[in-house]
Amino acid sequence: TGAISISDIDVIVHASYAVPVAKEAVQILCNGTPFFFGYISTIQSPEFKTGKEVQRYRLEINSAEVILKNRLINEAYTSTYTHNIVQNLFENYIKEEGFTLGSISTTARYREAYNAAYYNLYTALQELADDVGALFYISPDKKFYFMLKSDLVHIDMPAHVTSLKRNENADNMIT
């Protein structure tokens, strides 16, 4: 959650539809329920040779959180809690992007000062979340959440799942 994911999908564009455009919003529905929301980052058209080719376009789509990386914030806070800072960031920046508020967990972290002068919004949210043991994300129905991990709904692993595997790659880490 909060991490920007990238997905490649192929779409067939019928003659009556517009060709996809980079930076355009994409919402994928499953039986009418929002399943994914994001933005097109790249488009690859079919190679036209005869004019008879299927109008199949390959789209690279970033999850909705990418929009937070494209915003700079200029804020300074004194004598407040982390959840108040996040609420203010939502009102001043995230809401302007067309997202509604899902929920923001109440945090116990009191800050004497927090400055984010010309700072990346995504980085600020990640920093605030890491500090209080929270996570943030934008749901497929375009709602913003900032949740303490303790406030998440925990489920038991289904009986048919007998093992899990995690792979980590540190090749791109810089020290």
N, C-alpha and C positions, 0 to 999 in steps of 0.2 A: 504494500500500500504506500501511496505517496511516490513510489518509484515510477518513472516514465517508462512505459512499455512501448515497443514498436512492433506493429503487425503488418504483414504483407497479405493483401487479398487481391483476387482477380474479380473484376466486375465486367459484365457485358452491358454495353451502352446501346440501347435500341435507338433507332433513327429519331424517334420523337423526344428523346431525352438529351439534356445538355451534357457535354463532356465534362468530367470532373476537373476541378481547378485546385491548384496548391493552396494551402491555408484554409480551405473550405472545411466546415464542420461536417462530421459524419456521425450518424446515430444508427446503430444496428439494433433491430427489434427481434425478439423471439416470441412468437405468438402474441404480438402486440405489446409486450413488456420490454422496456429498455434493457439491452444486454451489454452494450458498449457505447461509449461516446468518446470521440477524439477529433483530431484534425489531420487532414492530408498533408504530408510533408513532401512526397515526391510522386510523380505520375510517369508511368512508362506506357506509351501508346503502342498499339500493334504496328508491325512493319507493313506498310501498304505497298503492294506490288501489283495487284490485279484489280483492286476495288471490290473484290468478292470476299475479302477477309472478314472474319468475325470481329466485331468491334469490342474486343476484350482488352481492358486496361488493367495494368498491375499498379496498385496503389500501396504506398507505404504510409501507414497511419500511426500517429503518435497518440497515446492516451491523453485525456483531457488535462492532466497535470502539466503538460508541456506549456500550456498558456501561462502558468505561474512563473516559468523560467523567462518568459518574454517581458515581464513587468519589473520595473525598478521602483523601489519605494524610498521615500524620504520621510522618516518618522523618528521622533525621540519621545521616550516615555519615562516618567519618574513616578515612584511610589505607587506601583500597581502590580497586579497579578498577571501571570502568563496568559490565562484565559481572556483577560480584558484586552491584552495586546492583540491576541488572535482575533477577537471580536472586532476590534477596530480595523485590523488589516482586512477582514472580510468586508466590512462596511465601506472602506475607502478604496479597495482595489478589486477584490474577488467578485463582489456583487456587480461591479461595473462590467465584468466579462459575461454577464448573463446567467450566473449561477445563483441558486437559492441556498439558504442555510439549512443543512441537515441538523447537525448539533455540534456544540463545542463543550467538552467536558470541563467541569470546574477543577482548577488546579490549586495546589497548596503553595506553589512557588511564588514568593513575593520578590519583586525586583525593585531595588532602589533606583536603578536606571537601566534603560535599554535603548541603544541608539542604532539606527539603521539608515544612515545617510547615503542615498544613491546606492542602495543595496538590492540585490536580486531577491524578489519575493519568495521564490521557491527555497532559496538558501536560508532565508530568515525563518520560514516555517519549519524547515528541517532542523535548524539550530534550536528553535523553541521546543519542538517535539522531542528531540533527543534529550534536552535538558530535563524534561519532566516525565519521560517514559511514555510518550504518546506517539501517535501516528496521525497523518492527515491524508485525505484522499478526496477525489471527486467521483461520485457514483454515476452509473450509466444514466440516471434520470436527472443529472446535472445539479446534484446537491453536494455542498462542501461539508466535510466532517473533519473535526480535530478531536480525536478520542484518546483518552488514557487507555493503556493496554488493559488495565483492570476493569474498565467499563465495557470492553468488548464482550459479545456473547460467546461463551465457550461451549464447544460441543465435544462429545466423546467421539473418538475415532470409530467408524463403523467396523463391525466384526469382520467383514470381508476384506478389509485392508490389513495385511499382515506385516507390511514393512514400508518404511519410507527411506528415501535416499536423498542426500544433499551433496551437491558439488559446489566447490568454491574455486575461483581462479583469481590469483593475486598478481597476474602478469602485468596488469595496468596500474598497479599501485606505485606511487611515488613517495619517497621519504626525504 
